[in-house]
Amino acid sequence: MKQKIVIALGGNALGDNPQEQKNAVAVAAQSIVDLIAGGDEVMVVHGNGPQVGMIHLAFDEAHHANNAVPEMPFPEAAAMSQGYIGFHLQNAIANELRRRDIKKDVATVLTQVVVDADDQAFTNPTKPIGPFYTEAQAASLAAENGYTYVEDSGRGYRRVVPSPQPVTVVERGAINALMDAGTLVISNGGGGIPVLDQNHQFMGVDAVIDKDNAAAKVADEIDADVLVILTGVDQVAINFGTPEQKWLETLSITEANQYIGEGHFAPGSMLPKVEASVRFAASKPSRKAIITSLENAHLAVSEGKGTIIQ
């Protein structure tokens, strides 16, 4: 049976520079086209963690070297990363489709995602972005620009921005129309460009939306059947990294919430993936989410490889 599938691909899986990214997306394209070849309707969401930091840093350093070079606001840097990563993904998937003689269009949609100005994340920024600084450098920068810098894992100080929950995807109608026309859509790159809906205007805001939460939101709004979140392991585990480690083939929503409450999943790693999966699977009885590795993407849908949450 034909299914509508949203695939969430991590930004860290795409390398740290343009050439690494081109090599990585060529591998990802094979798994994505495997699903298309099976007759499914596919949309791709991707992260942008390393890439948006690289863009932001380049403009920041250029501005400090030459005041004539403008600082680049974070929403604009996010938009640039969507275009840059979208181009590589769109190109690689189109090439793989042509190699297999599959006639299908591929399009990247520059995507805005509405967030709530009253979201508690705006009073507690936690998402690190950009380079590392010494404590003295961070204090000097904070006095100059008013940004928040925190110590990050003993490696130095980094700027942190809010990570609010997605409310709705602005371009959901365009995404649906393209998918209904048979186009493979790449959207919500990096979680989407965060915007506030104020006075009948969408206004960009300095924030980062978690890519997995954004994937769950757009999957709900386009009425997808399956959400596939790709990560570095084949399955989710409890007691990870201990002698009691146990890999999980299936998880009910109740079990997943229990394990979340018991602290089995690391924040910033597996936790947002499980939380997003639960949110999507709980939104409609027929829906399911699968967490697995890139290599298992096709088998996750066809044979249930990975961890299925429903």
Residue, then its C-alpha position, 0 to 999 in steps of 0.5 A: m500500500k502506498q504510504k506518505i513518509v516523512i524522513a528526518l535526516g540529521g545535519n551532523a550526518l552531512g559532514d562538516n564542509p561542502q565536499e563531505q556533504k556532497n559525498a554524504v548526500a549521495v549515500a542518503a539519496q540511495s536510501i531515499v530513492d529505495l523508498i520511492a522505488g517501492g511506490d511510497e510518497v516521500m518528504v525529506v526534513h534535514g538538520n543544519g547544526p554544523q552548517v548554520g554555525m559555519i555560515h554564521l561564523a563566516f559572516d561574524e568573522a568577516h564583520h569583525a575584520n571589516n565593518a563594511v561586511p554586515e552581520m547576518p541575522f540568525p533567521e537569514a543564516a538559517a535560510m542560507s543553510q536551507g538553500y545550501i543543504g537543499f541544493h546538495l540533497q535535491n541534486a543527489i536525489a535527482n541524480e539517483l532517480r535519473r540513474r534508475d530511470i525513475k521520472k520524478d521531480v524534486a523540489t526544495v521549499l524554503t520553509q518558515v515555522v511559526v513559534d510562540a512568543d510566549d514559549q518558555a524557551f525564550t526565557n531559557p535559551t539552551k541551544p548552542i550555536g557557533p564557535f567556542y570562546t574562552e570565558a573572557q572572550a564570551a564575557s566581552l562579546a556578551a557586553e558588546n552584543g547582549y547575547t547569552y554565552v554558556e560553558d559547553s561540556g568543558r570545551g569553552y563558551r558558546r552562544v545559546v539561543p532559544s529552542p521553541q516548539p513548532v506551532t505550524v508550518v507556514e508553507r504547508g499548503a505549498i508542500n501538500a500541493l507539490m506532494d499531491a503532484g508527485t514531487l519529492v519535497i525537501s522542507n523544514g531544513g534545520g527545523g525551519i526558519p523560526v518566525l513569530d506571527q504578529n500583527h498579521q506579519f511573519m517576523g524572523v526570530d533568533a532561535v533554533i527549532d529542533k529538527d525532529n520536532a519540526a519533522a513531527k509537526v510537518a508530518d502531522e500537517i501533511d497527514a503523513d502515515v509514517l515518520v522515519i527519524l534517522t540517527g547513528v544507531d539501528q535501534v533505540a536502547i534503554n540503559f545505553g552504554t551499560p551492561e544492562q543495555k537493551w535494544l528495543e524493536t517496538l515501543s508503545i506510547t506508554e512505554a516510551n513515556q515511561y522510559i522518558g520519565e526514567g531518564h533513559f534517553a540523553p537530552g540533545s541526542m536520543l531524547p528529542k527523537v523519542e519525544a517527537s516520535v511519541r508526539f506524531a504516533a499519538s496524534k492519530p491511531s494509524r500513524k507510526a514512527i520509526i527510529t533507525s539508521l540511514e542504512n536501514a531507512h528502506l528496510a525500516v518501512s518495508e520490514g520494520k527494521g529499527t525501533i517502531i513507536q505506535 
